[in-house]
Amino acid sequence: MTLDLTPDQLLSTTRAVRKRLDFDRPVSRSLIEECVDLAVQAPTGRNRQRWHFVVVTEPAQRRAVADLFLRALATAAGQPLTERDAWRMGYHAGSTERVFDGLRHLAANIHRVPVFVIPGVEGRTDHASVTVQAGTWGSILPAVWSFMLAARARGLGTTWTTAQGPLERELSEVLGVPYDEVMLAAFVPLAHTVGTDFKPAPRIPREHVLHWEQWEQRAAAGPGRSSSAW
């Protein structure tokens, strides 16, 4: 069974779900397989289909992976926010704090998540050119997004995290993934959602992201900035 959503509703309400994951309801293998079947219909560079999905449901393995998630989260260091980042994140009042509050909730309950999905792609981009990176990431990102859309349509919640990054090699060892050949692209918690009434999220206005024919400075300027400020 899938939710009664139009394509536009599906695309505009597939949220990063952290606080509304149902930790007590198991997810059937058949639902996950359906999502993977749809995920691999995504476009892929040169039709090489280098994607892989490692699904973790067994309790002991989930505990090991959850522990890695927490350790990786503690060691991750993102780039400092710029003034422009702060404006974008603060466009909708309170959104930034809600994101971090959701992350804290997820971290506190990560051991209770019934399913972890770790997508991977053959080929590493550690020291690759932009062209190689674009081809590799462009072959896995559409597939994972398709997986997340398929999950939403089935009443399941997901969130793309990059918590595996700092300890990717160690996670590869736990999962039996050949690190030198396959890059773990994300760490996706998966569960049924508490309710299905998700709504479109506030976003910065179209005029700040849409460019016609060429880049226009005014399209990128934030509030209070002139067209030449950035």
C-alpha positions in Angstrom: 0.0 0.0 0.0 1.2 3.5 -0.8 0.0 6.9 0.4 -2.5 8.8 -1.7 -0.1 11.5 -2.9 0.2 13.3 -6.2 3.7 13.5 -7.7 3.9 17.1 -6.6 2.9 16.3 -3.1 5.4 13.5 -2.9 8.2 15.7 -4.1 7.3 18.6 -1.8 6.7 16.6 1.4 9.5 14.1 1.5 11.2 15.6 4.6 14.3 14.8 6.6 12.6 12.9 9.4 14.4 12.7 12.7 11.8 13.3 15.5 8.9 11.4 13.9 10.5 8.1 13.3 8.6 5.2 14.9 11.3 3.3 16.8 8.9 0.5 17.9 7.4 -0.6 14.6 9.5 -3.0 12.5 9.9 -2.4 8.8 9.2 -5.3 6.5 11.9 -6.6 4.2 9.5 -6.4 1.3 9.0 -2.7 1.7 12.7 -2.1 1.7 13.1 -4.2 -1.4 10.4 -2.3 -3.2 12.2 1.0 -2.4 15.5 -0.4 -3.7 13.8 -1.7 -6.9 12.6 1.9 -7.5 15.9 3.4 -6.5 17.8 1.5 -9.2 15.5 3.0 -11.9 17.3 6.3 -11.3 19.6 7.7 -14.0 23.2 6.7 -13.7 26.4 7.9 -15.5 27.1 5.9 -18.6 24.5 3.4 -17.4 27.2 1.8 -15.2 24.8 1.2 -12.3 27.6 1.2 -9.7 25.2 1.6 -6.8 24.9 -0.6 -3.7 22.6 -0.5 -0.7 23.7 -2.1 2.6 20.7 -2.6 4.8 21.3 -3.3 8.5 18.4 -4.7 10.6 20.0 -7.5 12.8 20.1 -6.2 16.4 23.8 -6.8 17.2 24.9 -5.3 13.8 22.6 -2.3 14.4 24.2 -1.7 17.7 27.6 -1.8 16.2 26.6 0.6 13.4 24.8 2.9 15.8 27.9 3.1 18.0 29.9 4.1 15.0 27.3 6.7 14.1 27.6 8.3 17.5 31.4 8.2 17.5 31.6 9.7 14.0 29.1 12.4 14.9 31.3 13.4 17.8 34.4 13.8 15.6 32.7 15.5 12.7 33.8 19.1 12.2 31.9 21.0 9.6 33.0 24.3 8.0 32.1 27.4 10.0 28.9 29.1 8.9 29.3 32.2 6.8 27.0 35.2 7.0 25.3 34.0 3.9 24.8 30.5 5.4 23.3 32.1 8.5 20.9 34.1 6.4 19.8 31.1 4.4 19.3 28.9 7.5 17.6 31.7 9.4 15.2 32.6 6.6 12.4 30.8 8.4 12.6 31.8 12.1 13.5 28.9 14.4 14.4 26.5 11.5 18.0 26.1 12.5 17.3 25.3 16.1 14.7 22.7 15.0 17.2 21.0 12.7 19.8 20.7 15.6 17.1 19.7 18.0 16.1 16.9 15.6 19.7 15.8 15.3 20.0 15.6 19.0 16.9 13.6 19.2 18.1 11.2 16.5 21.5 10.8 18.2 19.8 10.1 21.6 17.7 7.4 20.0 19.9 6.0 17.2 20.1 2.6 18.8 16.3 2.3 18.5 16.1 2.9 14.8 14.9 -0.3 13.2 16.8 0.0 9.9 20.0 1.6 8.7 20.5 2.0 4.9 24.0 2.7 3.9 24.2 3.5 0.1 27.6 3.0 -1.6 29.0 3.5 -5.0 31.8 1.8 -6.8 34.8 4.0 -7.2 36.4 6.5 -4.8 36.6 10.3 -5.3 39.1 11.1 -2.5 41.5 12.8 -4.9 39.4 12.8 -8.0 38.8 15.7 -10.5 35.6 17.6 -10.4 34.5 15.7 -13.6 35.1 12.3 -11.9 33.4 13.5 -8.7 30.4 14.8 -10.6 30.0 11.5 -12.5 30.3 9.4 -9.4 28.1 11.4 -7.1 25.7 12.0 -9.9 25.3 8.2 -10.2 24.4 7.6 -6.5 22.6 10.7 -5.4 19.6 10.3 -7.7 19.2 6.6 -6.7 19.3 7.5 -3.0 16.8 10.3 -3.5 14.5 7.9 -5.4 14.8 5.5 -2.4 13.8 8.2 -0.1 10.8 9.2 -2.2 9.7 5.6 -2.5 10.0 5.3 1.3 7.9 8.4 1.9 5.2 7.0 -0.5 5.1 3.9 1.8 4.8 5.7 5.0 8.5 5.4 5.9 10.7 8.2 7.0 14.4 8.8 6.1 17.1 11.4 6.6 20.3 11.8 4.6 23.2 12.0 7.0 27.0 12.1 6.4 27.9 10.8 9.8 29.7 7.9 8.3 32.3 10.2 6.8 34.9 10.5 9.6 34.8 6.7 10.3 34.0 5.5 6.8 36.9 3.0 6.8 35.9 1.5 10.1 32.2 1.3 9.1 33.3 -0.4 5.9 35.1 -3.0 8.0 32.0 -3.6 10.1 29.8 -4.0 7.0 32.4 -6.1 5.1 32.6 -3.4 2.3 35.8 -3.3 0.3 36.9 0.3 1.2 39.4 0.7 -1.6 36.7 -0.1 -4.2 33.4 1.2 -2.8 32.7 4.6 -1.3 30.0 4.8 1.4 28.0 7.8 0.3 25.6 8.4 3.2 24.0 7.0 6.4 20.2 6.8 6.2 18.1 5.9 9.2 14.8 4.3 8.1 11.6 3.7 10.0 7.8 4.1 9.7 6.8 7.6 10.6 4.5 8.8 13.4 1.7 10.1 11.2 2.1 10.8 7.5 0.9 14.5 7.4 4.2 16.1 6.3 4.1 19.5 4.6 6.3 21.5 2.3 9.1 23.2 4.1 9.8 27.0 4.0 12.5 27.8 1.5 14.2 30.9 0.3 12.3 32.7 -2.5 12.7 31.5 -6.1 14.2 34.8 -7.1 17.3 34.1 -5.0 18.1 30.8 -6.7 16.7 31.0 -10.3 19.0 32.4 -13.0 17.9 32.9 -16.6 20.5 32.7 -19.4 23.4 33.9 -17.2 24.3 34.4 -13.5 22.6 37.5 -12.1 24.1 39.0 -9.0 20.7 40.2 -7.7 19.4 36.7 -7.8 21.9 35.6 -5.2 21.9 38.6 -2.9 20.4 38.2 0.5 18.1 40.7 2.3 19.8 44.1 2.7 22.4 43.4 0.1 23.0 45.2 -3.1 23.3 43.3 -6.4 27.0 43.6 -6.3 27.5 42.4 -2.8 28.2 38.8 -3.8 
